[in-house]
Amino acid sequence: MIDFGVSEKKAKALEERMAACGIKESDLEEQFIKSQGPGGQHVNKTATCVAIRHIPTGIHIKVQEGRSQAMNRYYARKRLCEHLEAQQLGKESPEAKRIAKLRKQKQRRKRRTKNRDQGSGSGD
């Protein structure tokens, strides 16, 4: 198990998720790139940005969320799992379900606002 600087529980969950998606560490090609943007001198002097390529599928993931390389390695693997789940499961993937739920909430709010505006429009 790789030390990502996260709790043991999160690292184990990521490992299980990678196994479920069929991702092996040997299938990953990893590069470290100098980050850009906010983060100050620490980010500008060290290679904290992580670029991962999943060799069997050819998927490229580049992550620069945190200031630490270990956390970015964790996030890159997590994002790769999300991407593969979306490809394999389609509408049944957790990310697709989350997006569908947000879309429903937006529609519900829009309907509520529309009904409220129509009801109070004839007050002249």
A tleap script that builds the chain and sets N, CA, C and O, in Angstrom:
source leaprc.protein.ff14SB
mol = sequence {
  NMET ILE ASP PHE GLY VAL SER GLU LYS LYS
  ALA LYS ALA LEU GLU GLU ARG MET ALA ALA
  CYS GLY ILE LYS GLU SER ASP LEU GLU GLU
  GLN PHE ILE LYS SER GLN GLY PRO GLY GLY
  GLN HIE VAL ASN LYS THR ALA THR CYS VAL
  ALA ILE ARG HIE ILE PRO THR GLY ILE HIE
  ILE LYS VAL GLN GLU GLY ARG SER GLN ALA
  MET ASN ARG TYR TYR ALA ARG LYS ARG LEU
  CYS GLU HIE LEU GLU ALA GLN GLN LEU GLY
  LYS GLU SER PRO GLU ALA LYS ARG ILE ALA
  LYS LEU ARG LYS GLN LYS GLN ARG ARG LYS
  ARG ARG THR LYS ASN ARG ASP GLN GLY SER
  GLY SER GLY CASP
}
set mol.1.N position { 0.846 -1.186 0.000 }
set mol.1.CA position { 0.000 0.000 0.000 }
set mol.1.C position { 0.891 1.250 0.000 }
set mol.1.O position { 1.866 1.331 0.747 }
set mol.2.N position { 0.545 2.206 -0.838 }
set mol.2.CA position { 1.297 3.454 -0.949 }
set mol.2.C position { 0.810 4.419 0.117 }
set mol.2.O position { -0.385 4.488 0.403 }
set mol.3.N position { 1.747 5.168 0.710 }
set mol.3.CA position { 1.378 6.163 1.717 }
set mol.3.C position { 1.028 7.470 1.009 }
set mol.3.O position { 1.904 8.149 0.473 }
set mol.4.N position { -0.266 7.817 1.012 }
set mol.4.CA position { -0.731 9.033 0.354 }
set mol.4.C position { -0.895 10.188 1.321 }
set mol.4.O position { -1.235 11.293 0.900 }
set mol.5.N position { -0.665 9.966 2.592 }
set mol.5.CA position { -0.874 11.020 3.568 }
set mol.5.C position { -2.337 11.164 3.945 }
set mol.5.O position { -2.749 12.208 4.451 }
set mol.6.N position { -3.133 10.115 3.701 }
set mol.6.CA position { -4.538 10.115 4.104 }
set mol.6.C position { -4.727 9.023 5.147 }
set mol.6.O position { -3.815 8.236 5.399 }
set mol.7.N position { -5.901 8.975 5.750 }
set mol.7.CA position { -6.162 7.969 6.768 }
set mol.7.C position { -6.102 6.570 6.154 }
set mol.7.O position { -6.279 6.399 4.948 }
set mol.8.N position { -5.853 5.594 6.989 }
set mol.8.CA position { -5.753 4.205 6.539 }
set mol.8.C position { -7.067 3.749 5.894 }
set mol.8.O position { -7.076 2.988 4.926 }
set mol.9.N position { -8.171 4.238 6.462 }
set mol.9.CA position { -9.501 3.881 5.953 }
set mol.9.C position { -9.680 4.356 4.507 }
set mol.9.O position { -10.171 3.610 3.660 }
set mol.10.N position { -9.272 5.623 4.229 }
set mol.10.CA position { -9.396 6.175 2.885 }
set mol.10.C position { -8.477 5.458 1.904 }
set mol.10.O position { -8.860 5.188 0.766 }
set mol.11.N position { -7.263 5.152 2.352 }
set mol.11.CA position { -6.310 4.456 1.487 }
set mol.11.C position { -6.828 3.066 1.133 }
set mol.11.O position { -6.699 2.622 -0.007 }
set mol.12.N position { -7.414 2.383 2.112 }
set mol.12.CA position { -7.968 1.045 1.883 }
set mol.12.C position { -9.162 1.120 0.918 }
set mol.12.O position { -9.305 0.286 0.024 }
set mol.13.N position { -10.013 2.134 1.119 }
set mol.13.CA position { -11.183 2.314 0.248 }
set mol.13.C position { -10.745 2.564 -1.196 }
set mol.13.O position { -11.348 2.039 -2.132 }
set mol.14.N position { -9.690 3.369 -1.371 }
set mol.14.CA position { -9.178 3.634 -2.714 }
set mol.14.C position { -8.625 2.363 -3.334 }
set mol.14.O position { -8.848 2.095 -4.514 }
set mol.15.N position { -7.907 1.583 -2.544 }
set mol.15.CA position { -7.339 0.319 -3.030 }
set mol.15.C position { -8.445 -0.623 -3.506 }
set mol.15.O position { -8.327 -1.247 -4.561 }
set mol.16.N position { -9.517 -0.720 -2.723 }
set mol.16.CA position { -10.647 -1.591 -3.081 }
set mol.16.C position { -11.347 -1.086 -4.343 }
set mol.16.O position { -11.750 -1.873 -5.199 }
set mol.17.N position { -11.485 0.225 -4.445 }
set mol.17.CA position { -12.136 0.817 -5.617 }
set mol.17.C position { -11.312 0.565 -6.879 }
set mol.17.O position { -11.857 0.274 -7.944 }
set mol.18.N position { -9.970 0.684 -6.738 }
set mol.18.CA position { -9.089 0.419 -7.876 }
set mol.18.C position { -9.193 -1.044 -8.301 }
set mol.18.O position { -9.203 -1.344 -9.495 }
set mol.19.N position { -9.269 -1.949 -7.334 }
set mol.19.CA position { -9.400 -3.373 -7.641 }
set mol.19.C position { -10.730 -3.652 -8.350 }
set mol.19.O position { -10.790 -4.453 -9.283 }
set mol.20.N position { -11.796 -2.978 -7.894 }
set mol.20.CA position { -13.113 -3.159 -8.508 }
set mol.20.C position { -13.125 -2.661 -9.958 }
set mol.20.O position { -13.823 -3.220 -10.805 }
set mol.21.N position { -12.351 -1.610 -10.235 }
set mol.21.CA position { -12.272 -1.061 -11.592 }
set mol.21.C position { -11.277 -1.830 -12.458 }
set mol.21.O position { -11.227 -1.642 -13.674 }
set mol.22.N position { -10.495 -2.688 -11.832 }
set mol.22.CA position { -9.504 -3.464 -12.584 }
set mol.22.C position { -8.214 -2.693 -12.835 }
set mol.22.O position { -7.533 -2.926 -13.834 }
set mol.23.N position { -7.882 -1.783 -11.938 }
set mol.23.CA position { -6.660 -0.987 -12.079 }
set mol.23.C position { -5.583 -1.575 -11.178 }
set mol.23.O position { -5.796 -1.780 -9.983 }
set mol.24.N position { -4.428 -1.842 -11.769 }
set mol.24.CA position { -3.278 -2.311 -11.002 }
set mol.24.C position { -2.232 -1.206 -11.023 }
set mol.24.O position { -2.141 -0.446 -11.986 }
set mol.25.N position { -1.444 -1.122 -9.960 }
set mol.25.CA position { -0.374 -0.116 -9.903 }
set mol.25.C position { 0.605 -0.305 -11.058 }
set mol.25.O position { 1.179 0.667 -11.549 }
set mol.26.N position { 0.799 -1.547 -11.493 }
set mol.26.CA position { 1.737 -1.815 -12.584 }
set mol.26.C position { 1.214 -1.288 -13.923 }
set mol.26.O position { 1.986 -1.125 -14.868 }
set mol.27.N position { -0.100 -1.020 -14.009 }
set mol.27.CA position { -0.703 -0.492 -15.236 }
set mol.27.C position { -0.603 1.034 -15.326 }
set mol.27.O position { -0.982 1.625 -16.337 }
set mol.28.N position { -0.098 1.663 -14.274 }
set mol.28.CA position { -0.058 3.122 -14.229 }
set mol.28.C position { 1.336 3.649 -14.537 }
set mol.28.O position { 2.338 3.129 -14.047 }
set mol.29.N position { 1.377 4.691 -15.359 }
set mol.29.CA position { 2.615 5.393 -15.651 }
set mol.29.C position { 2.469 6.769 -15.012 }
set mol.29.O position { 1.553 7.520 -15.349 }
set mol.30.N position { 3.362 7.096 -14.101 }
set mol.30.CA position { 3.207 8.311 -13.303 }
set mol.30.C position { 4.338 9.294 -13.581 }
set mol.30.O position { 5.503 8.908 -13.677 }
set mol.31.N position { 3.975 10.582 -13.710 }
set mol.31.CA position { 4.960 11.643 -13.893 }
set mol.31.C position { 4.675 12.752 -12.895 }
set mol.31.O position { 3.527 12.980 -12.515 }
set mol.32.N position { 5.723 13.433 -12.477 }
set mol.32.CA position { 5.576 14.558 -11.555 }
set mol.32.C position { 6.047 15.816 -12.270 }
set mol.32.O position { 7.147 15.864 -12.820 }
set mol.33.N position { 5.190 16.834 -12.250 }
set mol.33.CA position { 5.430 18.063 -12.990 }
set mol.33.C position { 5.390 19.228 -12.015 }
set mol.33.O position { 4.691 19.169 -11.003 }
set mol.34.N position { 6.134 20.284 -12.314 }
set mol.34.CA position { 6.063 21.473 -11.469 }
set mol.34.C position { 4.680 22.090 -11.588 }
set mol.34.O position { 4.155 22.263 -12.688 }
set mol.35.N position { 4.102 22.415 -10.454 }
set mol.35.CA position { 2.759 23.003 -10.430 }
set mol.35.C position { 2.816 24.470 -10.804 }
set mol.35.O position { 3.892 25.060 -10.903 }
set mol.36.N position { 1.643 25.053 -11.010 }
set mol.36.CA position { 1.517 26.472 -11.305 }
set mol.36.C position { 0.402 27.045 -10.454 }
set mol.36.O position { -0.387 26.301 -9.871 }
set mol.37.N position { 0.337 28.337 -10.383 }
set mol.37.CA position { -0.772 28.986 -9.704 }
set mol.37.C position { -0.522 29.205 -8.228 }
set mol.37.O position { 0.630 29.265 -7.797 }
set mol.38.N position { -1.613 29.328 -7.422 }
set mol.38.CA position { -1.462 29.643 -6.006 }
set mol.38.C position { -0.762 28.540 -5.245 }
set mol.38.O position { -0.800 27.375 -5.643 }
set mol.39.N position { -0.128 28.906 -4.160 }
set mol.39.CA position { 0.586 27.927 -3.341 }
set mol.39.C position { 1.944 28.443 -2.964 }
set mol.39.O position { 2.630 27.851 -2.131 }
set mol.40.N position { 2.340 29.535 -3.565 }
set mol.40.CA position { 3.576 30.201 -3.184 }
set mol.40.C position { 4.826 29.477 -3.628 }
set mol.40.O position { 4.818 28.695 -4.579 }
set mol.41.N position { 5.901 29.758 -2.912 }
set mol.41.CA position { 7.217 29.251 -3.254 }
set mol.41.C position { 7.270 27.728 -3.232 }
set mol.41.O position { 7.963 27.114 -4.043 }
set mol.42.N position { 6.538 27.122 -2.305 }
set mol.42.CA position { 6.537 25.660 -2.178 }
set mol.42.C position { 6.110 24.999 -3.484 }
set mol.42.O position { 6.748 24.056 -3.953 }
set mol.43.N position { 5.038 25.496 -4.058 }
set mol.43.CA position { 4.495 24.924 -5.295 }
set mol.43.C position { 5.423 25.211 -6.472 }
set mol.43.O position { 5.606 24.357 -7.340 }
set mol.44.N position { 6.006 26.400 -6.508 }
set mol.44.CA position { 6.836 26.790 -7.640 }
set mol.44.C position { 8.169 26.059 -7.698 }
set mol.44.O position { 8.746 25.922 -8.777 }
set mol.45.N position { 8.668 25.590 -6.566 }
set mol.45.CA position { 9.987 24.961 -6.526 }
set mol.45.C position { 9.946 23.436 -6.558 }
set mol.45.O position { 10.967 22.801 -6.822 }
set mol.46.N position { 8.786 22.839 -6.295 }
set mol.46.CA position { 8.721 21.380 -6.223 }
set mol.46.C position { 7.766 20.826 -7.268 }
set mol.46.O position { 6.858 21.518 -7.728 }
set mol.47.N position { 7.981 19.581 -7.634 }
set mol.47.CA position { 7.128 18.931 -8.641 }
set mol.47.C position { 5.967 18.243 -7.928 }
set mol.47.O position { 6.025 17.044 -7.658 }
set mol.48.N position { 4.909 19.006 -7.620 }
set mol.48.CA position { 3.784 18.442 -6.877 }
set mol.48.C position { 2.622 18.033 -7.775 }
set mol.48.O position { 1.744 17.291 -7.335 }
set mol.49.N position { 2.597 18.491 -9.007 }
set mol.49.CA position { 1.533 18.126 -9.936 }
set mol.49.C position { 1.770 16.690 -10.416 }
set mol.49.O position { 2.892 16.324 -10.767 }
set mol.50.N position { 0.711 15.887 -10.428 }
set mol.50.CA position { 0.831 14.479 -10.795 }
set mol.50.C position { 0.065 14.212 -12.084 }
set mol.50.O position { -1.101 14.582 -12.221 }
set mol.51.N position { 0.745 13.563 -13.025 }
set mol.51.CA position { 0.110 13.153 -14.278 }
set mol.51.C position { 0.176 11.629 -14.347 }
set mol.51.O position { 1.255 11.041 -14.273 }
set mol.52.N position { -0.980 11.000 -14.489 }
set mol.52.CA position { -1.059 9.535 -14.523 }
set mol.52.C position { -1.609 9.104 -15.876 }
set mol.52.O position { -2.504 9.741 -16.432 }
set mol.53.N position { -1.058 8.015 -16.392 }
set mol.53.CA position { -1.596 7.428 -17.623 }
set mol.53.C position { -1.888 5.967 -17.342 }
set mol.53.O position { -1.019 5.218 -16.895 }
set mol.54.N position { -3.134 5.569 -17.612 }
set mol.54.CA position { -3.525 4.169 -17.457 }
set mol.54.C position { -3.212 3.498 -18.787 }
set mol.54.O position { -3.895 3.738 -19.783 }
set mol.55.N position { -2.189 2.664 -18.808 }
set mol.55.CA position { -1.658 2.090 -20.047 }
set mol.55.C position { -2.694 1.279 -20.833 }
set mol.55.O position { -2.800 1.477 -22.044 }
set mol.56.N position { -3.470 0.369 -20.207 }
set mol.56.CA position { -4.429 -0.426 -20.992 }
set mol.56.C position { -5.494 0.404 -21.716 }
set mol.56.O position { -5.877 0.066 -22.836 }
set mol.57.N position { -5.976 1.487 -21.090 }
set mol.57.CA position { -7.033 2.283 -21.712 }
set mol.57.C position { -6.500 3.552 -22.364 }
set mol.57.O position { -7.177 4.139 -23.208 }
set mol.58.N position { -5.305 3.984 -21.990 }
set mol.58.CA position { -4.721 5.199 -22.549 }
set mol.58.C position { -5.267 6.479 -21.948 }
set mol.58.O position { -5.048 7.559 -22.498 }
set mol.59.N position { -5.974 6.383 -20.830 }
set mol.59.CA position { -6.570 7.557 -20.177 }
set mol.59.C position { -5.478 8.354 -19.454 }
set mol.59.O position { -4.662 7.791 -18.724 }
set mol.60.N position { -5.479 9.680 -19.671 }
set mol.60.CA position { -4.542 10.581 -19.008 }
set mol.60.C position { -5.296 11.382 -17.950 }
set mol.60.O position { -6.372 11.917 -18.216 }
set mol.61.N position { -4.728 11.461 -16.758 }
set mol.61.CA position { -5.307 12.264 -15.676 }
set mol.61.C position { -4.196 13.154 -15.135 }
set mol.61.O position { -3.088 12.681 -14.879 }
set mol.62.N position { -4.487 14.442 -14.960 }
set mol.62.CA position { -3.505 15.381 -14.417 }
set mol.62.C position { -4.155 16.095 -13.236 }
set mol.62.O position { -5.229 16.681 -13.370 }
set mol.63.N position { -3.493 16.042 -12.074 }
set mol.63.CA position { -4.083 16.609 -10.854 }
set mol.63.C position { -3.105 17.557 -10.178 }
set mol.63.O position { -1.916 17.265 -10.049 }
set mol.64.N position { -3.631 18.694 -9.752 }
set mol.64.CA position { -2.836 19.706 -9.061 }
set mol.64.C position { -3.700 20.354 -7.978 }
set mol.64.O position { -3.684 21.575 -7.819 }
set mol.65.N position { -4.455 19.541 -7.235 }
set mol.65.CA position { -5.401 20.079 -6.249 }
set mol.65.C position { -4.718 20.549 -4.978 }
set mol.65.O position { -4.983 21.649 -4.493 }
set mol.66.N position { -3.839 19.716 -4.439 }
set mol.66.CA position { -3.218 20.039 -3.164 }
set mol.66.C position { -1.796 20.529 -3.327 }
set mol.66.O position { -1.262 20.573 -4.435 }
set mol.67.N position { -1.187 20.899 -2.208 }
set mol.67.CA position { 0.204 21.354 -2.240 }
set mol.67.C position { 1.174 20.192 -2.096 }
set mol.67.O position { 2.364 20.340 -2.374 }
set mol.68.N position { 0.676 19.032 -1.662 }
set mol.68.CA position { 1.587 17.908 -1.465 }
set mol.68.C position { 1.468 16.904 -2.605 }
set mol.68.O position { 0.383 16.658 -3.133 }
set mol.69.N position { 2.591 16.343 -2.962 }
set mol.69.CA position { 2.638 15.364 -4.036 }
set mol.69.C position { 1.849 14.116 -3.672 }
set mol.69.O position { 1.165 13.543 -4.520 }
set mol.70.N position { 1.941 13.693 -2.421 }
set mol.70.CA position { 1.250 12.480 -1.971 }
set mol.70.C position { -0.260 12.619 -2.122 }
set mol.70.O position { -0.929 11.698 -2.591 }
set mol.71.N position { -0.795 13.772 -1.725 }
set mol.71.CA position { -2.241 13.989 -1.847 }
set mol.71.C position { -2.664 14.028 -3.318 }
set mol.71.O position { -3.717 13.500 -3.675 }
set mol.72.N position { -1.857 14.645 -4.158 }
set mol.72.CA position { -2.180 14.703 -5.577 }
set mol.72.C position { -2.133 13.315 -6.210 }
set mol.72.O position { -2.897 13.034 -7.133 }
set mol.73.N position { -1.256 12.453 -5.732 }
set mol.73.CA position { -1.209 11.068 -6.223 }
set mol.73.C position { -2.509 10.357 -5.850 }
set mol.73.O position { -3.063 9.604 -6.651 }
set mol.74.N position { -2.989 10.596 -4.640 }
set mol.74.CA position { -4.241 10.014 -4.168 }
set mol.74.C position { -5.408 10.500 -5.025 }
set mol.74.O position { -6.217 9.701 -5.499 }
set mol.75.N position { -5.487 11.832 -5.221 }
set mol.75.CA position { -6.574 12.418 -6.003 }
set mol.75.C position { -6.551 11.924 -7.454 }
set mol.75.O position { -7.607 11.695 -8.043 }
set mol.76.N position { -5.366 11.761 -8.029 }
set mol.76.CA position { -5.252 11.298 -9.411 }
set mol.76.C position { -5.806 9.880 -9.550 }
set mol.76.O position { -6.522 9.588 -10.508 }
set mol.77.N position { -5.483 9.003 -8.608 }
set mol.77.CA position { -5.985 7.635 -8.659 }
set mol.77.C position { -7.500 7.605 -8.467 }
set mol.77.O position { -8.210 6.832 -9.109 }
set mol.78.N position { -7.975 8.464 -7.568 }
set mol.78.CA position { -9.410 8.549 -7.307 }
set mol.78.C position { -10.148 9.013 -8.561 }
set mol.78.O position { -11.185 8.455 -8.918 }
set mol.79.N position { -9.610 10.037 -9.228 }
set mol.79.CA position { -10.235 10.556 -10.439 }
set mol.79.C position { -10.194 9.533 -11.577 }
set mol.79.O position { -11.127 9.452 -12.376 }
set mol.80.N position { -9.115 8.756 -11.648 }
set mol.80.CA position { -9.017 7.701 -12.657 }
set mol.80.C position { -10.108 6.662 -12.435 }
set mol.80.O position { -10.721 6.187 -13.390 }
set mol.81.N position { -10.350 6.307 -11.170 }
set mol.81.CA position { -11.426 5.357 -10.848 }
set mol.81.C position { -12.778 5.918 -11.284 }
set mol.81.O position { -13.583 5.205 -11.883 }
set mol.82.N position { -13.027 7.192 -10.986 }
set mol.82.CA position { -14.293 7.829 -11.371 }
set mol.82.C position { -14.467 7.786 -12.884 }
set mol.82.O position { -15.554 7.495 -13.384 }
set mol.83.N position { -13.397 8.076 -13.605 }
set mol.83.CA position { -13.448 8.107 -15.070 }
set mol.83.C position { -13.760 6.721 -15.633 }
set mol.83.O position { -14.592 6.582 -16.530 }
set mol.84.N position { -13.090 5.701 -15.102 }
set mol.84.CA position { -13.319 4.338 -15.585 }
set mol.84.C position { -14.716 3.848 -15.223 }
set mol.84.O position { -15.354 3.159 -16.019 }
set mol.85.N position { -15.198 4.195 -14.030 }
set mol.85.CA position { -16.557 3.818 -13.627 }
set mol.85.C position { -17.577 4.446 -14.565 }
set mol.85.O position { -18.551 3.805 -14.960 }
set mol.86.N position { -17.347 5.707 -14.917 }
set mol.86.CA position { -18.265 6.398 -15.822 }
set mol.86.C position { -18.290 5.709 -17.188 }
set mol.86.O position { -19.346 5.595 -17.811 }
set mol.87.N position { -17.130 5.253 -17.649 }
set mol.87.CA position { -17.065 4.552 -18.935 }
set mol.87.C position { -17.743 3.193 -18.867 }
set mol.87.O position { -18.497 2.824 -19.767 }
set mol.88.N position { -17.474 2.445 -17.794 }
set mol.88.CA position { -17.978 1.079 -17.674 }
set mol.88.C position { -19.459 1.025 -17.328 }
set mol.88.O position { -20.210 0.238 -17.904 }
set mol.89.N position { -19.877 1.868 -16.380 }
set mol.89.CA position { -21.234 1.778 -15.859 }
set mol.89.C position { -22.222 2.742 -16.520 }
set mol.89.O position { -23.434 2.544 -16.439 }
set mol.90.N position { -21.710 3.766 -17.163 }
set mol.90.CA position { -22.587 4.734 -17.819 }
set mol.90.C position { -23.455 5.470 -16.818 }
set mol.90.O position { -22.938 6.127 -15.915 }
set mol.91.N position { -24.792 5.367 -16.969 }
set mol.91.CA position { -25.733 6.085 -16.099 }
set mol.91.C position { -25.787 5.525 -14.690 }
set mol.91.O position { -26.341 6.163 -13.795 }
set mol.92.N position { -25.222 4.343 -14.476 }
set mol.92.CA position { -25.250 3.724 -13.151 }
set mol.92.C position { -24.023 4.071 -12.305 }
set mol.92.O position { -23.933 3.642 -11.155 }
set mol.93.N position { -23.082 4.836 -12.852 }
set mol.93.CA position { -21.885 5.195 -12.097 }
set mol.93.C position { -22.252 6.185 -10.990 }
set mol.93.O position { -23.197 6.957 -11.151 }
set mol.94.N position { -21.530 6.178 -9.878 }
set mol.94.CA position { -21.830 7.099 -8.777 }
set mol.94.C position { -21.805 8.571 -9.208 }
set mol.94.O position { -22.627 9.364 -8.749 }
set mol.95.N position { -20.871 8.935 -10.084 }
set mol.95.CA position { -20.779 10.318 -10.542 }
set mol.95.C position { -21.995 10.700 -11.376 }
set mol.95.O position { -22.526 11.802 -11.232 }
set mol.96.N position { -22.439 9.796 -12.248 }
set mol.96.CA position { -23.620 10.067 -13.076 }
set mol.96.C position { -24.868 10.203 -12.203 }
set mol.96.O position { -25.725 11.047 -12.466 }
set mol.97.N position { -24.967 9.379 -11.175 }
set mol.97.CA position { -26.111 9.460 -10.256 }
set mol.97.C position { -26.107 10.787 -9.507 }
set mol.97.O position { -27.161 11.389 -9.300 }
set mol.98.N position { -24.914 11.247 -9.096 }
set mol.98.CA position { -24.790 12.512 -8.379 }
set mol.98.C position { -25.232 13.671 -9.280 }
set mol.98.O position { -25.941 14.575 -8.838 }
set mol.99.N position { -24.809 13.634 -10.538 }
set mol.99.CA position { -25.172 14.693 -11.487 }
set mol.99.C position { -26.674 14.684 -11.758 }
set mol.99.O position { -27.296 15.743 -11.843 }
set mol.100.N position { -27.259 13.493 -11.895 }
set mol.100.CA position { -28.700 13.379 -12.134 }
set mol.100.C position { -29.485 13.933 -10.945 }
set mol.100.O position { -30.510 14.591 -11.123 }
set mol.101.N position { -28.998 13.662 -9.733 }
set mol.101.CA position { -29.661 14.158 -8.528 }
set mol.101.C position { -29.629 15.686 -8.487 }
set mol.101.O position { -30.631 16.322 -8.160 }
set mol.102.N position { -28.469 16.276 -8.820 }
set mol.102.CA position { -28.355 17.735 -8.841 }
set mol.102.C position { -29.268 18.339 -9.903 }
set mol.102.O position { -29.877 19.386 -9.683 }
set mol.103.N position { -29.361 17.680 -11.047 }
set mol.103.CA position { -30.223 18.171 -12.129 }
set mol.103.C position { -31.681 18.193 -11.673 }
set mol.103.O position { -32.406 19.153 -11.935 }
set mol.104.N position { -32.110 17.119 -10.983 }
set mol.104.CA position { -33.492 17.057 -10.474 }
set mol.104.C position { -33.757 18.171 -9.470 }
set mol.104.O position { -34.812 18.804 -9.497 }
set mol.105.N position { -32.782 18.407 -8.575 }
set mol.105.CA position { -32.948 19.463 -7.579 }
set mol.105.C position { -33.110 20.826 -8.252 }
set mol.105.O position { -33.952 21.631 -7.855 }
set mol.106.N position { -32.291 21.070 -9.276 }
set mol.106.CA position { -32.375 22.343 -10.002 }
set mol.106.C position { -33.738 22.517 -10.659 }
set mol.106.O position { -34.333 23.593 -10.602 }
set mol.107.N position { -34.231 21.440 -11.288 }
set mol.107.CA position { -35.528 21.509 -11.952 }
set mol.107.C position { -36.633 21.782 -10.939 }
set mol.107.O position { -37.550 22.562 -11.197 }
set mol.108.N position { -36.536 21.132 -9.789 }
set mol.108.CA position { -37.546 21.316 -8.741 }
set mol.108.C position { -37.546 22.772 -8.265 }
set mol.108.O position { -38.609 23.372 -8.107 }
set mol.109.N position { -36.361 23.337 -8.038 }
set mol.109.CA position { -36.265 24.725 -7.591 }
set mol.109.C position { -36.823 25.680 -8.653 }
set mol.109.O position { -37.523 26.642 -8.339 }
set mol.110.N position { -36.500 25.392 -9.899 }
set mol.110.CA position { -36.962 26.237 -11.000 }
set mol.110.C position { -38.493 26.227 -11.070 }
set mol.110.O position { -39.128 27.266 -11.244 }
set mol.111.N position { -39.070 25.020 -10.929 }
set mol.111.CA position { -40.530 24.888 -10.955 }
set mol.111.C position { -41.164 25.656 -9.799 }
set mol.111.O position { -42.163 26.355 -9.969 }
set mol.112.N position { -40.559 25.510 -8.616 }
set mol.112.CA position { -41.088 26.189 -7.433 }
set mol.112.C position { -41.064 27.696 -7.619 }
set mol.112.O position { -42.036 28.377 -7.292 }
set mol.113.N position { -39.961 28.224 -8.141 }
set mol.113.CA position { -39.830 29.663 -8.361 }
set mol.113.C position { -40.836 30.134 -9.396 }
set mol.113.O position { -41.459 31.183 -9.237 }
set mol.114.N position { -40.990 29.354 -10.455 }
set mol.114.CA position { -41.922 29.715 -11.524 }
set mol.114.C position { -43.350 29.777 -10.981 }
set mol.114.O position { -44.087 30.715 -11.286 }
set mol.115.N position { -43.743 28.792 -10.183 }
set mol.115.CA position { -45.088 28.761 -9.599 }
set mol.115.C position { -45.297 29.922 -8.636 }
set mol.115.O position { -46.381 30.504 -8.597 }
set mol.116.N position { -44.279 30.265 -7.863 }
set mol.116.CA position { -44.379 31.363 -6.909 }
set mol.116.C position { -44.542 32.680 -7.643 }
set mol.116.O position { -45.345 33.520 -7.236 }
set mol.117.N position { -43.788 32.872 -8.724 }
set mol.117.CA position { -43.853 34.111 -9.486 }
set mol.117.C position { -45.191 34.273 -10.199 }
set mol.117.O position { -45.715 35.384 -10.275 }
set mol.118.N position { -45.748 33.192 -10.717 }
set mol.118.CA position { -47.029 33.239 -11.405 }
set mol.118.C position { -48.174 33.521 -10.445 }
set mol.118.O position { -49.129 34.214 -10.796 }
set mol.119.N position { -48.080 32.997 -9.262 }
set mol.119.CA position { -49.156 33.180 -8.272 }
set mol.119.C position { -49.239 34.598 -7.747 }
set mol.119.O position { -50.339 35.064 -7.450 }
set mol.120.N position { -48.125 35.306 -7.619 }
set mol.120.CA position { -48.146 36.654 -7.055 }
set mol.120.C position { -48.122 37.732 -8.132 }
set mol.120.O position { -48.018 38.914 -7.803 }
set mol.121.N position { -48.213 37.367 -9.387 }
set mol.121.CA position { -48.134 38.342 -10.488 }
set mol.121.C position { -49.397 39.155 -10.686 }
set mol.121.O position { -49.320 40.231 -11.280 }
set mol.122.N position { -50.568 38.702 -10.222 }
set mol.122.CA position { -51.814 39.423 -10.480 }
set mol.122.C position { -52.293 40.188 -9.259 }
set mol.122.O position { -53.459 40.086 -8.878 }
set mol.123.N position { -51.417 40.942 -8.654 }
set mol.123.CA position { -51.776 41.693 -7.442 }
set mol.123.C position { -52.159 43.131 -7.724 }
set mol.123.O position { -52.244 43.905 -6.771 }
set mol.124.N position { -52.394 43.546 -8.947 }
set mol.124.CA position { -52.710 44.955 -9.286 }
set mol.124.C position { -54.102 45.308 -8.934 }
set mol.124.O position { -54.524 46.444 -9.151 }
savepdb mol mol.pdb
quit
